Amino acid sequence: MLVTEKGQVTIPKRIREAAGVAPGSEVSFSLEGSRIVITPVATGVKGDRRARLRAAAARVRRSMSPEFQQLGADEIMDFLRGDEAASTPGPRRGRR
């Protein structure tokens, strides 16, 4: 494997997958004797953010009364906006 002028190398896909290194992941470098060791500091940032958002959404949905737990996002927004917005024909758009 070649090192570029900027000191960059491509970690082979099978090694990235085995180590859990995804785009956006943070890694650290260390020297062990004459070996360069790359260690993942955290999993992919995007994956972590999505997991936290899913967990938060699940907590919110569990906190809702049973009749609201079955509603989709559009139905919840219609309820929150009131009957006036739900009965307005045409596509929904922000007010100007």
All heavy atoms as an XYZ file, in Angstrom:
726
protein
N       0.851     -1.166      0.000
C       0.000      0.000      0.000
C       0.902      1.235      0.000
O       1.859      1.306      0.754
C      -0.895     -0.046      1.242
C      -1.882      1.070      1.262
S      -3.154      0.853      2.508
C      -3.748     -0.772      2.156
N       0.542      2.204     -0.815
C       1.333      3.427     -0.926
C       0.787      4.525     -0.034
O      -0.423      4.644      0.156
C       1.340      3.925     -2.368
C       2.023      3.027     -3.405
C       1.832      3.604     -4.798
C       3.487      2.861     -3.081
N       1.671      5.342      0.486
C       1.308      6.518      1.270
C       1.396      7.712      0.325
O       2.391      7.878     -0.377
C       2.265      6.696      2.473
C       1.909      7.947      3.250
C       2.233      5.467      3.366
N       0.358      8.562      0.294
C       0.363      9.729     -0.586
C       1.308     10.795     -0.044
O       1.812     10.690      1.071
C      -1.045     10.346     -0.708
O      -1.398     10.916      0.544
C      -2.071      9.309     -1.145
N       1.518     11.847     -0.841
C       2.368     12.958     -0.403
C       1.820     13.607      0.867
O       2.568     14.157      1.661
C       2.463     14.018     -1.512
C       3.319     13.585     -2.681
C       3.463     14.693     -3.713
O       3.277     15.877     -3.360
O       3.755     14.361     -4.869
N       0.512     13.553      1.061
C      -0.109     14.134      2.254
C      -0.087     13.169      3.444
O      -0.612     13.464      4.501
C      -1.560     14.517      1.962
C      -1.714     15.657      0.993
C      -3.190     15.962      0.828
C      -3.426     17.151     -0.048
N      -4.854     17.496     -0.125
N       0.478     11.982      3.265
C       0.533     11.010      4.344
C      -0.728     10.176      4.463
O      -0.981      9.549      5.490
N      -1.521     10.125      3.412
C      -2.790      9.408      3.456
C      -2.646      7.992      2.905
O      -1.874      7.753      1.987
C      -3.839     10.149      2.643
C      -4.134     11.536      3.168
C      -4.992     12.338      2.204
O      -4.967     12.122      0.998
N      -5.746     13.279      2.749
N      -3.423      7.084      3.485
C      -3.545      5.721      2.974
C      -5.022      5.357      2.998
O      -5.806      5.957      3.728
C      -2.756      4.680      3.822
C      -1.267      4.931      3.755
C      -3.237      4.662      5.249
N      -5.386      4.374      2.213
C      -6.757      3.881      2.218
C      -6.786      2.606      3.039
O      -6.053      1.660      2.756
C      -7.244      3.593      0.779
O      -7.207      4.810      0.041
C      -8.653      3.037      0.784
N      -7.622      2.596      4.064
C      -7.776      1.394      4.878
C      -8.665      0.438      4.089
O      -9.772      0.810      3.696
C      -8.425      1.711      6.245
C      -7.615      2.767      6.993
C      -8.568      0.440      7.075
C      -8.314      3.314      8.230
N      -8.195     -0.783      3.836
C      -9.010     -1.726      3.064
C     -10.383     -1.940      3.706
O     -10.530     -1.935      4.933
C      -8.181     -3.027      3.110
C      -6.771     -2.557      3.317
C      -6.898     -1.348      4.205
N     -11.394     -2.113      2.849
C     -12.774     -2.219      3.297
C     -12.970     -3.314      4.339
O     -13.626     -3.107      5.351
C     -13.690     -2.468      2.102
C     -15.158     -2.515      2.474
C     -16.036     -2.687      1.256
C     -17.493     -2.700      1.674
N     -18.384     -2.841      0.527
N     -12.392     -4.482      4.143
C     -12.594     -5.592      5.083
C     -12.047     -5.245      6.467
O     -12.618     -5.611      7.480
C     -12.008     -6.895      4.556
C     -10.518     -6.897      4.408
C     -10.001     -8.239      3.848
N      -8.585     -8.173      3.622
C      -7.653     -8.262      4.567
N      -8.012     -8.439      5.814
N      -6.376     -8.186      4.269
N     -10.946     -4.473      6.520
C     -10.369     -4.058      7.802
C     -11.233     -2.978      8.443
O     -11.500     -3.012      9.646
C      -8.906     -3.599      7.628
C      -8.052     -4.801      7.200
C      -8.370     -2.967      8.908
C      -6.629     -4.450      6.843
N     -11.704     -1.997      7.626
C     -12.599     -0.946      8.156
C     -13.845     -1.563      8.762
O     -14.268     -1.211      9.859
C     -13.009      0.022      7.041
C     -11.926      0.935      6.547
C     -12.479      2.045      5.662
N     -13.452      1.643      4.669
C     -13.184      1.376      3.388
N     -11.941      1.493      2.932
N     -14.133      1.027      2.563
N     -14.456     -2.503      8.027
C     -15.682     -3.134      8.516
C     -15.429     -3.930      9.789
O     -16.208     -3.864     10.737
C     -16.286     -4.024      7.434
C     -16.887     -3.231      6.285
C     -17.391     -4.101      5.143
O     -17.054     -5.315      5.103
O     -18.107     -3.567      4.288
N     -14.332     -4.688      9.827
C     -14.021     -5.502     11.006
C     -13.762     -4.627     12.237
O     -14.117     -4.990     13.361
C     -12.809     -6.391     10.728
N     -13.162     -3.446     12.016
C     -12.837     -2.543     13.123
C     -13.979     -1.590     13.450
O     -13.920     -0.855     14.434
C     -11.577     -1.748     12.794
N     -15.033     -1.576     12.627
C     -16.151     -0.670     12.860
C     -15.829      0.773     12.521
O     -16.398      1.698     13.089
N     -14.917      0.974     11.578
C     -14.537      2.327     11.154
C     -15.373      2.689      9.931
O     -15.258      2.066      8.888
C     -13.018      2.418     10.839
C     -12.656      3.792     10.302
C     -12.204      2.086     12.073
N     -16.235      3.697     10.091
C     -17.120      4.152      9.023
C     -16.795      5.604      8.690
O     -16.084      6.267      9.449
C     -18.570      4.040      9.490
N     -17.292      6.103      7.555
C     -17.075      7.517      7.249
C     -17.542      8.382      8.414
O     -18.617      8.164      8.978
C     -17.939      7.750      6.003
C     -17.995      6.413      5.350
C     -18.034      5.420      6.497
N     -16.720      9.317      8.826
C     -17.038     10.185      9.950
C     -16.487      9.676     11.265
O     -16.555     10.364     12.274
N     -15.958      8.450     11.276
C     -15.381      7.897     12.511
C     -14.112      8.642     12.874
O     -13.388      9.122     12.005
C     -15.027      6.421     12.333
O     -16.166      5.632     12.154
N     -13.849      8.697     14.159
C     -12.606      9.294     14.646
C     -11.662      8.157     15.014
O     -12.072      7.156     15.604
C     -12.880     10.166     15.863
C     -11.672     10.940     16.323
C     -11.997     11.875     17.477
O     -13.189     12.155     17.711
O     -11.050     12.304     18.138
N     -10.396      8.291     14.630
C      -9.379      7.294     14.964
C      -8.188      7.986     15.602
O      -7.994      9.185     15.443
C      -8.907      6.498     13.716
C     -10.043      5.673     13.125
C      -8.312      7.405     12.668
N      -7.404      7.218     16.358
C      -6.166      7.761     16.919
C      -5.009      6.920     16.391
O      -5.188      5.759     16.005
C      -6.204      7.739     18.449
O      -6.217      6.403     18.916
N      -3.839      7.528     16.374
C      -2.642      6.861     15.894
C      -1.645      6.776     17.035
O      -1.516      7.703     17.834
C      -2.008      7.650     14.736
C      -2.874      7.691     13.510
C      -3.857      8.655     13.361
C      -2.706      6.760     12.505
C      -4.659      8.700     12.238
C      -3.498      6.785     11.368
C      -4.482      7.754     11.237
N      -0.948      5.650     17.110
C       0.110      5.496     18.102
C       1.219      4.643     17.511
O       1.024      3.953     16.504
C      -0.444      4.860     19.384
O      -0.979      3.583     19.106
N       2.376      4.732     18.109
C       3.523      3.924     17.703
C       3.757      2.838     18.740
O       3.813      3.120     19.938
C       4.781      4.776     17.587
C       4.956      5.576     16.305
C       6.180      6.473     16.407
C       5.083      4.663     15.108
N       3.864      1.606     18.269
C       4.234      0.493     19.133
C       5.487     -0.118     18.512
O       5.391     -0.902     17.570
C       3.100     -0.516     19.239
C       1.910      0.015     20.005
C       0.784     -1.007     20.157
O       0.973     -2.185     19.755
O      -0.270     -0.626     20.679
N       6.628      0.304     19.034
C       7.887     -0.090     18.406
C       7.979      0.598     17.061
O       7.903      1.816     16.966
N       8.108     -0.191     15.997
C       8.163      0.394     14.650
C       6.823      0.279     13.927
O       6.734      0.568     12.742
C       9.254     -0.298     13.827
O       8.944     -1.677     13.687
N       5.775     -0.122     14.656
C       4.454     -0.289     14.055
C       3.589      0.935     14.308
O       3.593      1.487     15.396
C       3.747     -1.507     14.634
C       4.501     -2.771     14.394
C       3.769     -3.920     14.999
N       3.505     -4.837     13.898
C       2.772     -5.912     13.985
N       2.177     -6.201     15.110
N       2.615     -6.693     12.949
N       2.837      1.321     13.311
C       1.830      2.382     13.454
C       0.507      1.683     13.735
O       0.066      0.823     12.976
C       1.714      3.230     12.170
C       3.047      3.911     11.860
C       0.586      4.257     12.307
C       3.084      4.572     10.497
N      -0.132      2.062     14.840
C      -1.390      1.434     15.232
C      -2.510      2.467     15.126
O      -2.401      3.566     15.666
C      -1.301      0.885     16.680
C      -2.630      0.271     17.102
C      -0.172     -0.126     16.794
N      -3.561      2.083     14.410
C      -4.739      2.948     14.253
C      -5.843      2.337     15.114
O      -6.190      1.174     14.959
C      -5.201      3.022     12.784
C      -4.061      3.507     11.890
C      -6.426      3.919     12.648
C      -4.360      3.381     10.411
N      -6.414      3.155     16.020
C      -7.446      2.679     16.936
C      -8.700      3.538     16.794
O      -8.610      4.766     16.870
C      -6.942      2.761     18.395
O      -5.701      2.068     18.489
C      -7.942      2.149     19.346
N      -9.856      2.907     16.576
C     -11.094      3.694     16.517
C     -11.371      4.340     17.876
O     -11.265      3.696     18.907
C     -12.174      2.661     16.200
C     -11.456      1.439     15.745
C     -10.088      1.485     16.346
N     -11.671      5.634     17.862
C     -11.991      6.353     19.096
C     -13.484      6.242     19.358
O     -13.913      6.089     20.489
C     -11.557      7.837     18.991
C     -12.029      8.622     20.190
C     -10.055      7.921     18.832
N     -14.282      6.313     18.320
C     -15.735      6.212     18.436
C     -16.266      5.632     17.144
O     -15.575      5.618     16.129
C     -16.345      7.592     18.683
N     -17.522      5.171     17.187
C     -18.148      4.683     15.967
C     -18.508      5.866     15.087
O     -18.348      7.014     15.488
C     -19.409      3.861     16.282
O     -20.304      4.697     17.002
C     -19.062      2.630     17.088
N     -19.023      5.598     13.896
C     -19.379      6.669     12.964
C     -20.257      7.727     13.590
O     -21.242      7.413     14.230
N     -19.916      8.988     13.398
C     -20.664     10.102     13.986
C     -22.109     10.088     13.517
O     -23.027     10.228     14.306
C     -19.976     11.443     13.621
C     -20.824     12.617     14.044
C     -18.601     11.514     14.237
N     -22.331      9.891     12.220
C     -23.694      9.901     11.697
C     -24.512      8.773     12.303
O     -25.661      8.960     12.662
C     -23.681      9.789     10.178
C     -23.152     11.021      9.488
C     -23.181     10.869      7.991
C     -22.611     12.106      7.330
N     -22.591     11.976      5.886
N     -23.918      7.594     12.406
C     -24.630      6.468     13.001
C     -25.005      6.741     14.436
O     -26.109      6.419     14.881
N     -24.090      7.323     15.211
C     -24.377      7.648     16.606
C     -25.515      8.657     16.694
O     -26.407      8.515     17.517
C     -23.146      8.241     17.298
C     -22.082      7.192     17.589
O     -22.381      5.992     17.482
O     -20.962      7.589     17.932
N     -25.473      9.668     15.859
C     -26.510     10.707     15.879
C     -27.866     10.104     15.534
O     -28.866     10.392     16.184
C     -26.145     11.817     14.898
C     -27.098     12.995     14.958
C     -26.656     14.131     14.060
N     -25.377     14.638     14.497
C     -24.378     14.960     13.668
N     -24.521     14.844     12.378
N     -23.237     15.412     14.132
N     -27.895      9.256     14.526
C     -29.161      8.622     14.139
C     -29.684      7.732     15.260
O     -30.880      7.710     15.527
C     -28.978      7.814     12.855
C     -28.841      8.683     11.639
C     -28.743      7.876     10.373
N     -28.521      8.743      9.246
C     -27.631      8.521      8.302
N     -26.889      7.439      8.338
N     -27.477      9.370      7.312
N     -28.784      6.986     15.892
C     -29.204      6.113     16.994
C     -29.779      6.935     18.143
O     -30.797      6.553     18.735
C     -28.024      5.264     17.472
N     -29.141      8.069     18.456
C     -29.650      8.915     19.537
C     -31.007      9.505     19.165
O     -31.902      9.597     20.005
C     -28.647     10.028     19.864
C     -27.427      9.528     20.609
C     -26.609     10.655     21.207
N     -26.300     11.741     20.304
C     -25.196     11.817     19.549
N     -24.289     10.885     19.615
N     -24.993     12.853     18.758
N     -31.181      9.914     17.902
C     -32.468     10.464     17.464
C     -33.560      9.405     17.514
O     -34.686      9.687     17.947
C     -32.352     11.039     16.052
C     -31.601     12.363     15.944
C     -31.359     12.727     14.487
C     -32.374     13.473     16.639
N     -33.246      8.180     17.076
C     -34.236      7.105     17.134
C     -34.633      6.812     18.579
O     -35.811      6.604     18.878
C     -33.676      5.841     16.475
C     -33.697      5.884     14.971
C     -33.352      4.528     14.369
N     -33.076      4.682     12.964
C     -31.861      4.633     12.421
N     -30.808      4.380     13.166
N     -31.687      4.807     11.129
N     -33.643      6.783     19.472
C     -33.931      6.526     20.887
C     -34.797      7.637     21.466
O     -35.749      7.375     22.219
C     -32.632      6.386     21.675
N     -34.506      8.886     21.123
C     -35.300     10.014     21.620
C     -36.727      9.940     21.075
O     -37.697     10.150     21.814
C     -34.648     11.341     21.228
N     -36.867      9.617     19.793
C     -38.201      9.499     19.199
C     -38.991      8.379     19.873
O     -40.191      8.520     20.129
C     -38.092      9.257     17.701
N     -38.328      7.273     20.179
C     -39.000      6.164     20.854
C     -39.461      6.576     22.248
O     -40.571      6.228     22.669
C     -38.071      4.954     20.934
N     -38.627      7.350     22.969
C     -39.026      7.818     24.305
C     -40.235      8.736     24.213
O     -41.172      8.633     25.012
C     -37.858      8.546     24.989
C     -36.803      7.614     25.534
C     -35.832      8.342     26.447
N     -35.192      9.488     25.840
C     -34.070      9.445     25.115
N     -33.458      8.301     24.908
N     -33.546     10.545     24.616
N     -40.230      9.626     23.235
C     -41.364     10.545     23.064
C     -42.620      9.759     22.723
O     -43.682      9.977     23.304
C     -41.056     11.598     21.973
C     -42.315     12.359     21.573
C     -39.980     12.557     22.449
N     -42.510      8.814     21.793
C     -43.685      8.039     21.391
C     -44.239      7.248     22.574
O     -45.453      7.172     22.761
C     -43.331      7.096     20.235
C     -44.555      6.460     19.621
C     -44.297      5.851     18.275
N     -44.086      6.799     17.218
C     -45.051      7.442     16.555
N     -46.293      7.260     16.881
N     -44.759      8.268     15.582
N     -43.364      6.667     23.411
C     -43.828      5.922     24.593
C     -44.520      6.838     25.595
O     -45.404      6.394     26.333
C     -42.666      5.198     25.269
C     -42.225      3.934     24.551
C     -41.282      3.105     25.393
N     -40.111      3.833     25.846
C     -38.956      3.914     25.202
N     -38.821      3.306     24.039
N     -37.941      4.594     25.700
N     -44.138      8.107     25.626
C     -44.739      9.032     26.584
C     -46.119      9.515     26.129
O     -46.844     10.118     26.908
C     -43.821     10.240     26.818
O     -43.833     11.108     25.696
N     -46.484      9.249     24.886
C     -47.766      9.686     24.350
C     -48.879      8.742     24.796
O     -48.644      7.574     25.088
C     -47.717      9.700     22.814
C     -46.655     10.608     22.239
S     -46.408     10.302     20.487
C     -47.462     11.539     19.816
N     -50.091      9.271     24.813
C     -51.233      8.425     25.138
C     -51.400      7.383     24.018
O     -50.980      7.612     22.881
C     -52.496      9.268     25.296
O     -52.786      9.931     24.087
N     -52.029      6.235     24.314
C     -52.127      5.142     23.339
C     -52.725      5.551     21.995
O     -52.257      5.096     20.952
C     -53.013      4.105     24.041
C     -52.783      4.360     25.494
C     -52.582      5.848     25.617
N     -53.729      6.434     22.000
C     -54.338      6.812     20.710
C     -53.355      7.595     19.830
O     -53.401      7.525     18.613
C     -55.645      7.587     20.890
C     -55.539      8.877     21.668
C     -55.748      8.714     23.167
O     -55.782      7.589     23.655
O     -55.874      9.750     23.834
N     -52.441      8.340     20.433
C     -51.457      9.087     19.651
C     -50.296      8.214     19.193
O     -49.658      8.498     18.186
C     -50.901     10.277     20.448
C     -51.812     11.456     20.445
C     -52.558     11.768     21.565
C     -51.936     12.252     19.329
C     -53.412     12.851     21.564
C     -52.787     13.339     19.314
C     -53.538     13.640     20.440
N     -50.017      7.143     19.913
C     -48.909      6.268     19.538
C     -49.099      5.655     18.162
O     -48.142      5.318     17.490
C     -48.717      5.159     20.577
C     -48.170      5.680     21.883
C     -47.976      4.570     22.908
O     -48.166      3.410     22.613
N     -47.591      4.959     24.111
N     -50.346      5.527     17.729
C     -50.641      4.908     16.434
C     -50.616      5.897     15.270
O     -50.674      5.497     14.127
C     -52.015      4.223     16.490
C     -52.138      3.196     17.594
C     -51.059      2.123     17.521
O     -50.768      1.606     16.456
N     -50.452      1.810     18.655
N     -50.541      7.190     15.568
C     -50.582      8.212     14.520
C     -49.221      8.391     13.863
O     -48.183      8.238     14.499
C     -51.034      9.556     15.103
C     -52.424      9.616     15.723
C     -52.681     11.001     16.298
C     -53.477      9.244     14.708
N     -49.251      8.758     12.591
C     -48.029      9.097     11.874
C     -47.689     10.566     12.088
O     -48.458     11.328     12.687
N     -46.543     10.982     11.574
C     -46.072     12.352     11.764
C     -47.051     13.377     11.194
O     -47.344     14.390     11.838
C     -44.696     12.529     11.125
N     -47.577     13.133      9.987
C     -48.514     14.089      9.379
C     -49.789     14.225     10.203
O     -50.308     15.324     10.388
C     -48.869     13.663      7.951
C     -47.721     13.870      6.978
O     -46.827     14.703      7.271
O     -47.717     13.200      5.928
N     -50.273     13.109     10.721
C     -51.496     13.148     11.528
C     -51.264     13.898     12.837
O     -52.121     14.660     13.284
C     -51.973     11.720     11.814
C     -52.418     10.990     10.555
C     -52.529      9.496     10.757
O     -51.634      8.896     11.381
O     -53.545      8.935     10.285
N     -50.116     13.706     13.431
C     -49.792     14.433     14.662
C     -49.689     15.928     14.376
O     -50.212     16.757     15.120
C     -48.489     13.898     15.302
C     -48.721     12.477     15.827
C     -48.007     14.816     16.431
C     -47.459     11.763     16.256
N     -49.038     16.284     13.268
C     -48.910     17.707     12.919
C     -50.275     18.321     12.641
O     -50.546     19.452     13.042
C     -47.980     17.893     11.718
C     -46.529     17.561     12.014
S     -45.849     18.424     13.443
C     -45.991     20.119     12.939
N     -51.160     17.584     11.956
C     -52.519     18.086     11.719
C     -53.227     18.353     13.034
O     -53.887     19.376     13.204
C     -53.332     17.088     10.885
C     -52.924     17.065      9.426
O     -52.226     18.017      8.985
O     -53.274     16.096      8.728
N     -53.096     17.424     13.978
C     -53.723     17.606     15.286
C     -53.174     18.847     15.985
O     -53.929     19.659     16.528
C     -53.498     16.370     16.162
C     -53.970     16.575     17.575
C     -55.309     16.463     17.894
C     -53.070     16.906     18.575
C     -55.746     16.662     19.195
C     -53.494     17.109     19.877
C     -54.847     16.993     20.185
N     -51.842     18.996     15.956
C     -51.229     20.134     16.643
C     -51.603     21.467     15.999
O     -51.743     22.470     16.694
C     -49.697     19.981     16.659
C     -49.169     18.828     17.514
C     -47.672     18.665     17.310
C     -49.497     19.054     18.988
N     -51.788     21.463     14.681
C     -52.153     22.698     13.979
C     -53.621     23.049     14.189
O     -54.017     24.185     14.010
C     -51.862     22.545     12.488
C     -50.392     22.535     12.168
C     -50.180     22.447     10.669
N     -48.770     22.414     10.377
C     -48.162     21.450      9.704
N     -48.861     20.438      9.214
N     -46.873     21.485      9.494
N     -54.442     22.063     14.504
C     -55.873     22.305     14.713
C     -56.673     22.006     13.465
O     -56.143     21.750     12.396
N     -57.986     22.056     13.596
C     -58.894     21.714     12.498
C     -58.742     22.638     11.304
O     -58.918     22.239     10.169
C     -60.339     21.750     12.982
C     -60.616     20.645     13.982
O     -59.897     19.636     13.964
O     -61.562     20.805     14.771
N     -58.406     23.894     11.557
C     -58.309     24.885     10.474
C     -57.289     24.466      9.420
O     -57.572     24.473      8.232
C     -57.911     26.238     11.061
C     -57.717     27.330     10.034
C     -57.190     28.602     10.688
O     -57.735     29.002     11.726
O     -56.223     29.154     10.149
N     -56.104     24.058      9.830
C     -55.049     23.683      8.886
C     -55.372     22.368      8.193
O     -55.082     22.191      7.019
C     -53.703     23.585      9.600
N     -55.985     21.437      8.894
C     -56.297     20.128      8.322
C     -57.353     20.241      7.226
O     -57.372     19.459      6.293
C     -56.768     19.173      9.411
N     -58.240     21.232      7.318
C     -59.311     21.368      6.328
C     -58.937     22.256      5.151
O     -59.708     22.398      4.228
C     -60.572     21.920      7.009
O     -60.308     23.229      7.494
N     -57.737     22.854      5.166
C     -57.301     23.724      4.082
C     -56.894     22.875      2.887
O     -56.032     22.015      3.014
C     -56.113     24.603      4.518
O     -56.490     25.321      5.677
C     -55.691     25.544      3.419
N     -57.513     23.065      1.707
C     -57.161     22.259      0.534
C     -55.786     22.654     -0.024
O     -55.275     23.735      0.246
C     -58.271     22.578     -0.463
C     -58.763     23.925     -0.065
C     -58.571     24.029      1.426
N     -55.234     21.759     -0.830
C     -53.969     22.050     -1.503
C     -52.770     21.618     -0.690
O     -52.891     21.171      0.442
N     -51.594     21.736     -1.322
C     -50.372     21.315     -0.636
C     -50.071     22.211      0.546
O     -50.394     23.398      0.569
C     -49.286     21.445     -1.711
C     -49.838     22.401     -2.706
C     -51.337     22.267     -2.644
N     -49.429     21.617      1.554
C     -49.048     22.399      2.749
C     -47.787     23.170      2.457
O     -46.826     22.638      1.954
C     -48.808     21.467      3.924
C     -50.045     20.853      4.420
C     -49.710     20.035      5.616
N     -50.383     18.769      5.432
C     -50.214     17.722      6.195
N     -49.370     17.777      7.179
N     -50.866     16.635      5.974
N     -47.808     24.411      2.804
C     -46.624     25.256      2.630
C     -46.524     26.197      3.801
O     -47.518     26.507      4.440
C     -46.715     26.080      1.343
C     -46.721     25.196      0.113
C     -46.609     26.002     -1.131
N     -46.643     25.086     -2.252
C     -46.787     25.433     -3.486
N     -46.918     26.694     -3.806
N     -46.801     24.559     -4.442
N     -45.317     26.668      4.049
C     -45.124     27.639      5.125
C     -45.793     28.953      4.786
O     -45.934     29.320      3.629
N     -46.251     29.656      5.793
C     -46.888     30.967      5.559
C     -45.840     32.008      5.303
O     -44.790     32.009      5.913
C     -47.726     31.347      6.757
C     -48.881     30.394      6.960
C     -49.722     30.816      8.106
N     -50.798     29.846      8.256
C     -51.562     29.770      9.297
N     -51.396     30.605     10.308
N     -52.513     28.871      9.364
N     -46.137     32.919      4.402
C     -45.191     33.990      4.077
C     -45.692     35.300      4.558
O     -46.788     35.617      4.657
C     -44.962     34.066      2.574
C     -44.245     32.836      2.104
C     -43.965     32.959      0.633
N     -43.339     31.711      0.238
C     -42.775     31.527     -0.898
N     -42.735     32.470     -1.775
N     -42.218     30.405     -1.200
